[in-house]
Amino acid sequence: MAQVIVDTGPLVAILDASDSFHGWASESLKTIDPPLLTCEAVLTEVCFLLRRHQKALAVIALLIERGILAPNFSLAREFAPVFQLVKRFKSVPMSLADACLVRLSELNPECHVFTLDTDFQIYRRHRRQKIPLLTPGR
């Protein structure tokens, strides 16, 4: 499979066996070659949602250390286009993490976005292009 940009939902599902999407996300992960691209905003959401699962947080750190998870996106460098996306999709509304991932998709057009978030079916990169998705049922 092409390189993948990973969103909060699949990471949480992979790390939390009680999550209803755990099986799907874990099986999907087996088809993906590392590194999984992401951003710090996604990692912030994951750490918040899994704050009671200390082992899961340690796994996130290990995945980053080993280069399996690559949070190489720079909000400082991509500030203007990210906040233009937030403004454009204010009716959804678009979170900072989602805007960063859409921008990451613009910068890496060969990538699919690995997500549970149906808002990615609404979002467009470069104003008109659908974003290739890896979601349940696809």
N, C-alpha and C positions, 0 to 999 in steps of 0.2 A: 504494500500500500504506500501511497505518497506520504510525505511527512505530515504530521498531525499537530494541530494547535489544540491544546486541551483546556476545557472550561472547568469551572468549579464542580458541577454536578457529577461528572464521571470520576473525578479524583475522590470526592467524598464517598461515592458508591463503592469504589475499589477498596478504600480503606476501612469502610464500615460494613461488616458482614450483615448487619441488620437492615441495611438500606434496601428498598424494594428493587433497585436497579443493580445491586451488587453482582448478580450472575451475568447479566448482559454486559456490564462495564468490564468485568474481569475477563470474559470471553473475548470481547472486542479488543482489549489490550493485547491479547496474544497475537493479534494480526498486525500490530503496529510496531514498526521499527523505531527505536529511540534515535535521537532524543525527541521527547514530546515538548513542543514549544509552548510557553505560557508567559504570564506576566505577574508582577508582584501583587497586583490587585486581586487576581484569582487566588494566589497563595494566601493572601490576607483573609479572603472569604473562607477558604478551606480550613485554615488554622482556627478561625472563629467558630465555624460549624463543628469542628472536631476537638474543641478545647477540652472536653472531658475525656478524650481518648489520647492519653499521653504517648502510647505506643504508635498511634497513627502519626502524630506530629514528628516523632523520631524517624519514622519511615519517610516522611516528606523530606526531612533534612538529608537522609541517606540517598534518596533518589536524586536530589540536587547535587550532592557531593560526588556521586558516581556519574553524573552527566546524563542520566536517564530522563530527568526533568530539567528543562533549560529555560529559566526565566530571564531571557536576554533582552527583553523589550525595555526600551528607555522612555519613560513618560516625559522626562525632562527634554529629550530630543524630539518627541512626537506630540508635545503638548497641544499645538495648534490644531492639527488634524483630528486628534482625539476629541477635543472639546467641540469641534465643528460637528462631529458625529453625534455627540450628546445633544447638541442643539437641534440637529436635523431630525433626530428620533425622539424628541421630547414627549411626543404623544404616546409613546410605548409605555413608560419611559425607559431610556437606556441607562444602565448602570455604568460606572467608570470601568469596571472589569470588562463588560461587554464591549464598550467602545475601544478599549485597548486590544481586545481580541479581533474585532473587525479591522482595526488598523493593522494588526499583525498579519491578518489575512490579506490585506492590500499589499503589504510588503513581501509576502510569501504566497503568491497566487497559486502555486501548485499544491498548497496544503488544504486539507479538509479540517473542519472544526468539529472536534469530538465533544458533543454537548447533549444535555437533556433539556435545554432551554428552547422552547418553541419560538421565542422572539427572534432567534437566528433565521427563521424562515421569512421574517419580515425585513430584517436588516439587509442592506445592500452595500457592497464595497464599490468604491469608485462611482457612487451614486446609483448605478443601474444593475450591476452584476450580482447575480445570486451567489451566495457563499456555499461551496461544496461542504456538505455536512455528513458526519457520522453520528447518527441518532438511532434510538430504538425503532425498529420497524423499517429501517433502510438498509 
